[in-house]
């Protein structure tokens, strides 16, 4: 399993526009084979921060999505980005028994 997680920053007054431009990416990713979760969300405490979280069955699934992603949309410029990929060997439920 691969997790992509981190955050980017944009000008606070441009965050809603940035997120609106990301909606097609989120929708496409969630339809992709191997996508377990995909979210690009406004941070609740920082008006210029956008949190990124992706969970993929494999590196191959992530690579396939990246090579077939939607055409880039005009978006406000990112000021900074801190997003990493993590290869996960094992996992366990954090709450309850893990049933969805």
Wavefront OBJ file of the C-alpha trace (Angstrom):
o trace
v 0.000 0.000 0.000
v 1.131 3.550 -0.735
v 0.017 6.640 1.163
v 0.597 10.128 -0.184
v 0.148 12.741 2.546
v 1.047 16.290 3.375
v -0.100 19.811 2.678
v 0.270 22.715 0.339
v -0.228 26.413 0.981
v -2.002 28.966 -1.171
v -3.037 32.556 -0.550
v -5.971 32.344 1.886
v -8.261 34.325 -0.448
v -7.525 31.816 -3.266
v -8.074 28.582 -1.318
v -11.706 28.033 -2.331
v -10.830 28.573 -5.984
v -7.916 26.159 -5.687
v -10.117 23.497 -4.087
v -12.794 23.931 -6.760
v -10.119 23.316 -9.404
v -9.116 20.113 -7.588
v -12.626 18.614 -7.605
v -12.224 16.878 -11.013
v -8.934 15.327 -9.849
v -10.550 13.946 -6.687
v -13.518 12.574 -8.635
v -11.326 10.862 -11.211
v -8.951 9.428 -8.616
v -11.782 7.878 -6.623
v -12.959 6.044 -9.754
v -9.509 4.599 -10.497
v -8.732 0.941 -9.915
v -6.504 0.700 -6.859
v -7.594 3.975 -5.237
v -8.604 3.292 -1.643
v -9.051 6.933 -0.597
v -8.305 10.365 -2.044
v -8.919 13.770 -0.448
v -7.811 17.342 -0.991
v -9.350 19.434 1.786
v -9.297 22.821 3.453
v -7.483 22.870 6.778
v -9.737 23.823 9.697
v -7.145 25.970 11.502
v -5.057 27.609 8.739
v -6.912 29.532 5.980
v -4.035 29.114 3.501
v -3.413 25.410 4.020
v -4.788 22.558 1.903
v -4.349 19.015 3.216
v -3.604 16.163 0.815
v -4.279 12.480 1.536
v -4.212 9.574 -0.911
v -4.236 5.840 -0.246
v -3.474 3.394 -3.068
v -3.333 -0.404 -3.238
v 0.061 -0.267 -4.942
v 2.720 1.944 -6.464
v 1.564 0.694 -9.885
v -1.990 1.941 -9.237
v -0.658 5.342 -8.188
v 1.581 5.523 -11.257
v -1.314 4.595 -13.549
v -3.433 7.396 -12.105
v -0.649 9.946 -12.411
v -0.146 9.073 -16.061
v -3.867 9.373 -16.843
v -4.896 12.324 -14.653
v -7.197 15.077 -15.927
v -5.871 17.994 -17.932
v -4.443 20.620 -15.625
v -6.839 23.417 -14.755
v -5.816 27.043 -14.198
v -5.344 27.298 -10.442
v -3.950 29.819 -8.012
v -0.249 29.289 -7.520
v 0.904 27.055 -4.703
v 3.150 28.942 -2.342
v 4.679 25.839 -0.739
v 4.251 22.088 -0.909
v 5.171 19.426 1.619
v 3.784 16.119 0.343
v 5.467 12.735 0.737
v 4.850 9.151 -0.377
v 4.956 6.347 2.182
v 5.225 2.619 1.430
v 3.125 0.792 4.037
v 3.892 -2.812 4.964
v 1.203 -3.357 7.604
v -1.836 -1.647 9.102
v -4.382 -2.085 11.887
v -7.610 -0.302 12.855
v -7.153 2.789 14.995
v -10.747 2.687 16.272
v -13.053 -0.275 16.900
v -12.694 -3.433 14.870
v -11.991 -1.733 11.528
v -15.379 -2.533 9.981
v -16.644 0.255 7.713
l 1 2 3 4 5 6 7 8 9 10 11 12 13 14 15 16 17 18 19 20 21 22 23 24 25 26 27 28 29 30 31 32 33 34 35 36 37 38 39 40 41 42 43 44 45 46 47 48 49 50 51 52 53 54 55 56 57 58 59 60 61 62 63 64 65 66 67 68 69 70 71 72 73 74 75 76 77 78 79 80 81 82 83 84 85 86 87 88 89 90 91 92 93 94 95 96 97 98 99 100
